[in-house]
Amino acid sequence: MENSKIYVGLDVGTTSIKVIVAESINKQLNVIGVGSARSNGLSRGTIVDIDQAVTAIQQAVQQAEQKANIEINRVVAGIPANQLQIEECQGMIAVSDQSKEITGQDVQDVASAALVRNLPPEREILNILPQSFTVDGFDGIKDPRGMMGVRLEMNGILFTAPKTMIHNLKKCIEKAGLTLSQLVVNPLALGKLALSDGEQDFGAIVVDLGGGQSTAAVIHDHQLKFTAIDQEGGDHMTKDISVVLNTSIENAEKAKRDYGNADSLAASEEEQIPIEVVGQALPVQVTEKKLAEIIEARTMQIFDRLKAELDKVHAFDMPGGVIMTGGVTALPGIVDLAKEIFNCPVKLYIPDQMGLRHPSFAQGLSLINYIANLSEVDWLVQGALGNVAQTELDQTVTKSTMKPQATTKEVPSKKTKPKNQSKNAFEGLKNFFSNFFE
C-alpha cells in the first residue's frame, strides 16, 4: 500500500460494508479487488456499536485483500450527510517568502486562516474545498503557486458534521488496524462520479437510496449546495413486507430481491409468489402486484418527503433532473415511479466496472474516484485540516514552489451557457444559490 497509485475506498453503509481497491494507471482507475460484509453496529447511517462495526470492516477488508492480492493499510472513508452543514469560508495571509513568490506552504497557511472560526462543541470541521484564490486583488485564480504577490486570499466551502459521528468512524477504522487517508462527504464524492460535467455545472440532483436511509444532494456549479436525509430506506420496505405478509425478515428480503417491483402498475396480477408465513405449514401464494403495492407505498413516502425538502430550495428548476443510485434502485419500476413523483427527467446510475455493475457499489467507487482526481492544491488545502495522513500528503503533493506539471489534473473551467437559453428559467435558481450562504 505504499504505492500512491493504489486507492482503497471504505463505504460503511447501514446494511453492508464495502471495500474497493483500485489501481490508477495514466489517470485510469482499474478495480483490482472488492470486499463486502454484512453491516453490524450501524443504524440509519451512523455507528451505534463500535466493536461490531470493526468486525464487519475487518471482514470486508480481508476479502478485498485476498482478491487484490495486496495488504491494505490505508483507506479513504466516506461519511454520510447526516446533520451536514455547508457554509462559505474565507482566509487571508501575507506571503511569507522573502521573494514574494507564493509556495505550497502559503496555500496551507491561507487554508488554515479560513478554518479559524467558533464552532459549537458538538460539531467538527469535516472538509474544506478551495473555490478560488486572490493574489493582490486579482481573483479567480485556481492555483497561486509560483505567482508573485504580497497578499493571498482564499474563498472556499466548509463542511461540518457532528463530532460524535466523525469520532466513531475514525475509531472504527483505527481499531480495524487501518490508517485513514481522508474523510470524504459521501454525496460530494457520489456527485463527482454519477454526474456528467454538464450536469455538475448546470445543476442536478443525486438521490442515493440505501438500506438504512435515503439521501438527496443538490450539485450546482460543480459544488455540493444542499443535502436532504430521509431516515428510511430499503430495510423499511423489507419490514413492511414482513409485517403485512406475516413472514420473517429473511423471507421478506428474499421476496423483495427476487420478485419485487416499485411500480404496482407494472406488476402482474396473475403471477403467484410462494411466501412462507408464520404459523402456516405450507407457503401462501401472493401475487406480484400485492408485493409491489407494499414496496410502492413505502417508496412513495420516501420520494414525497425528499421532494418536499428539494422544493424548498427550488432544486427541480435545474435542468439536470434526478440521477438515482444505491442498492434500492436495483428494484424494477423505481425509475418510472420517481418520474411520476418528482415530475422531472430521472435516470439510473450503475457503475460500468467489471464486478461492480450494481448500483450498491456506486458509493464505494465514488470515494476512490474522488480521491484519485484531487489536484495538488486540493491536497494542500486538505492538509491544513490535519485529517490527511502525512504520508499521503507527501506522496501526492510536489515539494516545489512552482506550478504543478501538466500531469496534475486541472479544475474544469465553467462552461458558457447557451445564448438561446431562457434567462427566466434559471433566474430564481441563480438568485437562490447566489444568496445560499447568506
SVG drawing of the C-alpha trace seen along z (x, -y; Angstrom):
<svg xmlns="http://www.w3.org/2000/svg" viewBox="-54 -44 68 72">
<polyline fill="none" stroke="black" stroke-width="0.4" points="0.0,0.0 3.0,-2.3 2.3,-2.8 0.3,-6.1 -1.2,-4.8 -3.3,-2.3 -6.5,-3.6 -8.8,-1.9 -12.4,-3.1 -14.3,-2.1 -18.1,-2.5 -19.6,-2.0 -23.3,-1.6 -26.2,-0.6 -26.8,2.8 -23.4,3.6 -19.7,2.5 -17.9,2.4 -14.1,2.1 -13.0,1.4 -9.3,1.5 -8.3,-0.3 -5.1,-1.0 -4.7,-4.3 -2.7,-4.0 -2.5,-7.1 -5.5,-8.6 -7.5,-5.5 -8.9,-3.6 -8.8,0.2 -10.6,2.1 -8.5,5.0 -10.3,6.1 -13.7,5.9 -14.8,7.0 -18.2,6.9 -19.6,7.8 -23.0,7.5 -23.1,4.4 -23.4,4.7 -23.4,2.0 -25.0,-0.6 -28.4,-2.3 -29.6,-4.8 -26.1,-5.5 -24.5,-6.1 -22.3,-3.8 -24.0,-2.7 -21.7,0.2 -18.0,-0.3 -16.9,3.3 -19.5,4.8 -18.7,2.3 -14.9,3.0 -15.5,6.7 -17.6,6.1 -14.9,3.7 -12.2,6.3 -14.2,9.0 -14.7,6.7 -11.0,5.7 -9.9,9.3 -12.0,10.2 -10.6,7.3 -7.0,8.2 -7.4,11.7 -8.9,10.6 -6.4,7.8 -3.5,9.8 -2.2,6.9 -2.1,5.8 -4.4,2.9 -3.1,0.4 -4.7,-2.9 -8.3,-3.7 -10.4,-6.6 -13.7,-6.6 -17.0,-8.2 -19.2,-9.8 -22.9,-10.3 -24.6,-13.7 -26.5,-13.3 -26.7,-16.8 -24.2,-18.1 -23.8,-21.8 -22.4,-23.7 -21.0,-27.3 -18.6,-29.6 -15.3,-30.5 -12.5,-33.0 -8.9,-33.3 -6.2,-35.9 -2.4,-35.9 0.7,-37.9 3.0,-35.9 5.8,-34.6 8.6,-34.1 11.1,-37.0 11.0,-36.8 7.2,-37.2 6.7,-34.0 3.7,-32.0 4.6,-28.5 2.7,-25.4 3.2,-26.4 1.4,-29.7 -1.6,-27.7 -1.7,-25.6 -1.4,-28.7 -4.3,-30.6 -6.4,-27.5 -5.6,-27.4 -6.7,-31.0 -10.0,-30.1 -10.6,-27.4 -10.4,-29.9 -14.0,-30.1 -16.1,-29.4 -17.9,-26.1 -20.4,-24.6 -18.7,-22.0 -20.7,-19.2 -19.6,-19.9 -16.3,-19.4 -14.9,-20.6 -15.1,-17.7 -13.7,-19.1 -12.7,-22.3 -12.7,-22.8 -11.0,-25.7 -13.1,-27.6 -10.6,-30.3 -7.6,-32.3 -7.0,-36.0 -3.4,-37.5 -3.1,-41.2 -6.7,-41.8 -6.5,-39.6 -9.2,-37.0 -10.4,-33.8 -7.1,-32.0 -7.2,-28.2 -3.5,-27.6 -1.5,-30.6 1.8,-28.7 4.7,-30.3 2.9,-33.7 4.3,-36.9 2.3,-38.6 2.1,-40.3 -1.4,-39.2 -3.0,-35.8 -6.7,-35.2 -8.8,-32.0 -12.5,-31.5 -13.7,-28.0 -16.6,-25.8 -16.6,-24.4 -18.4,-21.2 -19.1,-20.5 -20.6,-17.4 -21.5,-16.1 -18.2,-15.4 -19.6,-12.0 -20.2,-10.7 -16.7,-11.6 -15.1,-10.3 -16.9,-6.9 -15.9,-6.3 -12.3,-7.2 -12.2,-5.0 -13.6,-2.0 -11.0,-2.5 -8.2,-2.7 -9.4,0.4 -9.6,2.3 -5.9,1.7 -6.1,-0.8 -4.9,-4.3 -7.4,-6.9 -6.1,-8.8 -9.1,-11.2 -12.7,-11.5 -15.0,-12.4 -18.5,-13.6 -20.5,-10.8 -22.9,-12.9 -20.0,-15.1 -18.0,-12.1 -21.1,-10.5 -21.9,-13.6 -18.4,-13.7 -18.9,-10.1 -22.5,-9.8 -23.0,-13.2 -21.6,-14.4 -19.6,-17.6 -22.6,-19.4 -24.9,-18.1 -22.5,-19.2 -22.2,-22.7 -25.9,-23.4 -27.2,-21.6 -28.7,-18.2 -30.0,-16.1 -28.3,-12.9 -30.6,-10.5 -28.9,-7.7 -31.3,-5.0 -29.6,-2.9 -30.8,-0.3 -31.0,-2.4 -31.7,-5.9 -32.1,-7.9 -30.1,-10.9 -30.8,-13.7 -27.9,-16.0 -28.1,-19.2 -25.0,-19.7 -24.7,-23.0 -21.7,-24.9 -19.6,-21.8 -20.3,-22.3 -22.4,-20.5 -25.1,-23.0 -27.7,-21.2 -28.4,-17.8 -31.6,-16.2 -31.8,-13.0 -34.8,-10.7 -34.4,-8.2 -36.0,-5.4 -34.7,-3.1 -34.7,0.5 -34.8,2.1 -38.1,0.4 -39.6,1.8 -38.4,5.2 -40.0,4.7 -43.3,3.7 -43.4,6.9 -42.6,8.9 -45.4,7.3 -48.1,7.3 -47.4,10.9 -46.6,12.3 -43.2,13.7 -39.7,13.4 -37.3,10.6 -35.2,13.1 -38.1,14.3 -39.3,10.7 -35.9,9.6 -35.7,12.6 -39.2,11.9 -38.2,8.2 -35.0,9.1 -36.4,11.9 -39.9,10.6 -40.1,7.0 -41.2,4.1 -41.5,0.5 -44.3,-0.2 -47.5,1.7 -48.9,0.9 -46.1,2.8 -46.6,5.9 -48.6,8.9 -51.9,9.9 -51.6,13.5 -48.1,14.4 -48.0,16.0 -45.2,15.9 -44.8,18.6 -44.3,16.9 -43.5,18.8 -46.0,17.5 -45.6,17.8 -48.0,20.4 -48.6,22.0 -47.3,25.4 -47.3,24.6 -46.3,21.5 -49.0,18.9 -49.4,17.7 -49.2,13.9 -49.5,12.0 -46.6,10.0 -49.0,7.0 -49.7,7.2 -46.0,7.4 -45.4,4.4 -48.1,2.4 -46.3,2.8 -43.0,1.7 -44.5,-1.1 -46.3,-2.6 -43.1,-3.0 -41.1,-4.2 -43.7,-6.9 -43.4,-8.1 -39.6,-8.4 -39.9,-10.2 -42.6,-12.6 -40.5,-13.6 -37.4,-14.1 -39.3,-16.2 -40.7,-18.4 -37.2,-19.2 -35.9,-19.7 -38.8,-22.0 -37.7,-24.4 -34.5,-25.2 -36.1,-25.1 -33.9,-22.2 -36.2,-21.0 -35.7,-24.2 -32.3,-22.9 -32.1,-21.2 -30.2,-18.1 -33.1,-16.3 -32.6,-13.4 -29.8,-10.7 -30.5,-7.8 -28.2,-5.2 -27.8,-2.9 -28.8,0.6 -32.6,0.0 -32.6,-1.4 -32.0,2.2 -35.7,2.7 -37.6,2.7 -40.0,-0.1 -38.3,-2.5 -37.3,-5.0 -40.9,-5.2 -42.2,-5.8 -39.5,-8.5 -40.5,-10.3 -44.1,-10.3 -43.3,-11.8 -40.5,-14.2 -42.1,-15.2 -38.7,-15.7 -36.2,-13.6 -34.9,-10.6 -32.2,-8.2 -30.3,-5.4 -26.5,-5.4 -24.8,-1.9 -21.0,-1.6 -19.6,0.0 -16.5,1.5 -16.3,5.3 -17.5,6.8 -19.2,3.6 -22.1,3.5 -24.7,2.9 -25.9,-0.4 -24.9,0.6 -21.2,0.2 -21.6,-3.3 -20.8,-5.0 -17.6,-2.9 -16.3,-3.5 -17.1,-7.3 -14.7,-7.6 -11.8,-6.2 -12.7,-8.3 -12.9,-11.4 -9.5,-11.0 -7.7,-9.9 -8.7,-13.1 -7.8,-15.6 -5.3,-18.2 -2.2,-19.1 -3.8,-22.4 -6.8,-20.3 -4.3,-18.1 -2.5,-21.1 -5.8,-22.6 -6.9,-19.3 -3.5,-19.1 -4.5,-22.2 -7.2,-20.2 -4.9,-17.6 -7.3,-14.9 -5.0,-13.8 -2.4,-11.2 1.0,-12.9 2.4,-10.1 -0.5,-10.6 0.2,-14.3 4.0,-13.7 3.4,-11.3 0.8,-13.3 2.0,-16.9 5.1,-18.0 7.5,-19.7 8.0,-22.6 7.2,-26.3 6.5,-26.3 3.2,-25.5 2.3,-21.8 3.3,-20.0 0.8,-19.0 0.1,-15.7 -1.8,-17.5 -5.5,-17.5 -6.8,-20.9 -10.0,-22.2 -12.5,-22.2 -13.5,-25.7 -17.1,-26.8 -19.0,-26.2 -20.5,-29.0 -24.3,-28.8 -26.0,-28.6 -27.0,-32.1 -30.5,-30.9 -31.2,-29.6 -34.1,-31.3 -32.9,-33.6 -36.2,-33.5 -36.0,-29.7 -32.9,-30.0 -33.3,-33.4 -34.9,-32.2 -32.4,-29.4 -29.4,-31.7 -30.8,-34.1 -31.2,-31.4 -27.7,-29.9 -26.1,-33.4 -27.6,-34.0 -27.4,-30.4 -24.8,-31.0 -26.2,-34.4"/>
</svg>
